[in-house]
Amino acid sequence: MRYLILFSFLIFACKPNWRIDPAKVKEELQAQAAQNTERKIKVETRLGDFELELDDRTPLHSVNFIRLVKMGYFKDRYFYRNVYEIGIQGGGEYFDRLNYLVPAEYLDELRPERGTIAMARYDEGNPLQSSSPTEFFIVTDSEQASRFYRKYVVFGKVTKGMAVVDSIKKERSYDEKPVIPVKFSMSVLDPK
């Protein structure tokens, strides 16, 4: 038992500190902006790779996402949900929630259209509709996703490899859950 406790402690102690003070999210992300200016990401999966570019018009979401990519949060994660006709969802699942939410950055010109990436959000206890820091979805059908306008913050788009995203969406699912979830890892393409 003592070894199990020690092993658990070592695993926890070696993990990066992904958390942010929930009362100071905006301030902390703004303070980290200068160290997280990258905007291009490579996503590797067993079905192929694709690339994302984050939008500077949503600085809090972009800085948060790049920060987590660089810290290794999005290594060996899963696309764990095929959202009916809308798209694919992935990132940190319920059991791995971080302790903060990202303030909403809704912009009229950033709509949920095919190829865009948006952050998911928790409905419970979230009257400001702030975003999850780790759960995101990629839209595969503009028409079906139009009802998500101003409900989920769009903060980037797929710039290369949309066919891979479509392949992930076509994986066999039961009640929105892929039978074999697609594992992914993210890395920064334009390191500074």
N, C-alpha and C positions, 0 to 999 in steps of 0.2 A: 504494500500500500504506500509506503514511504517513497518508493521509486516512482510510482505513478504520480504522486503529488509533485515530486521534483521534476519529472518529465513534463507535466502539465505547466508548471511554473516556467520552465525553460522555453517551451513553445510560446507561451503568452509573452514572456519577456523579450523574445526575439522578434515579435511582430512590430512593424512600424506603428507609430501612434497616428492613426488616421483621424482621430477625433478632433473636434473643434468645440470651444465653449458655446453652448447653444444660445446664450444671451449676447454673443458677440460675433456671430457668423459673418455678417456683412463686413465688419471692421477687419476681422482676421483674414478673410479672402481678399479684401482690398490690399491689405498689408503684404500678402503673398503674391500679388499680381506681377511684380517685377521679376520674381524668380520662376514664374510660370507663364511665359509669353508664347510658348509653343502652341500651335493650333492644329497640327496634322498628326494623325494617329493611324497606325497599322493594326488591323484586327486579324489574327491568325486562327483558322479553324480547320477541322479535318476535311471540310468541303471546299476549302480554298481560302484565300485572303481577300480582304477588302480594306479600303481606306476611308477615313473620316476627316472632315475639316470642320473645326469649331468656329462659331461666329463671334467676332469681337463685340457685336452689339448686345451680347448677353455675357458680360464680363464675369459675373459671379459664378454662373454655371460653367463657363469655359475654364476659369481658373480652378474651380473645385474639381472638375473632371480631369484636367491635365495633371493637377497635383496628385490625384489618386492613381492615375496611370503611372506617373513617375515613381510613386512610392510602392508600386507593385500590387495594388489592391485588385486590379483587373487581370491577374495572372491565374490561369486555371479556374475560370468562372464558367457559367453556363448560360446559354439561351434556353431558358426553362419554360417559356410560354409562347405559344403561337396564338396571338390575339385574333381569333376568328379570321375575318377578311382584312384586318387592319395592318398587322405587322408582327414583328418578333420582339419579345421582351427578354432582357438579360440583366446581369449585374449581381449585386448583392441581394440575396433573398431575405425573407422575413427573419429567419433565425440569425442573420448576420447584419442587422441594422446598425448603423452608426448613431451617435447620440444627438445629431443635429439635423436641421432642414435648411435648404438653400432658399433664400427669399425669392419670390416669383419675379420674373423679368418678362412679362408679356409684351410683345411688339406686334402691331397690326400686320407688318410686312413678313413676319416669320410665321407661316402657317404650316400645319401638319400635312405635308404633301409627300408623295412618293419619294423615298430616298432621304427624308429628313430624319434627324435623331432628336428625340424629346425625352425629358426626364419624367418618370412616373411620380406619383405623389400618394401620400397616405391621406385618406379621407377623414379618419377618426382624429379628433382633436386638432384639426388643421384649418381653422376658419380663413386664414390668409392664403390658402392654397399654395403653400410653399412646397418646393420639390424635394423628393428623396435625394440624398446625396449620391446614391449608388445604383438605383434601379432606373433603367432607361428602356426605350423602345425605338425601333426603326420602322418607319411607315413603308408599307409595300403597296397600299391602295389609297390614292388621294381622296377619292369619293367617299369611301367608307370612313376615313379618318377625319373628314371635315367636321364632324360633330365634336371633335377634340379641340377645336379652335378656342384659344384662351382658357383652356382647362389644364393643359400641359405645356410647359415651356419648351419650345423648339429652340435648340441652341447649336445646330450644325447640320451637316448633310454628308451623305456618302458621295465621294468624288470618284471612286474607282471600285469596280467589283460588285455592282448591284446584282449581277447574276448569282453571286454567292449568297447574298442576302435572300434572294428568291428561292434558292435551293434549300436554305435553312427553313424558310417558311413552308416549303413543300414536304418537309420531313413528317412522317406519319405521327399523328397526335391522337390523344383521347381526352376529350373535355379540356381542350386548350393545352394540355401537357404533352410534350413530345415523348414518344415511347422511349427513344434514346436521345436525351438532351445533347445539344451540340456544345462541346467545350470550346472556350475561346481564351486567348491571351492578347493583351494590348500592349503596344509599345509606341513611344513617340518617334515620329518620322523626321522631325526637324529639330533635333536637340541643339540647344544653345550652349 
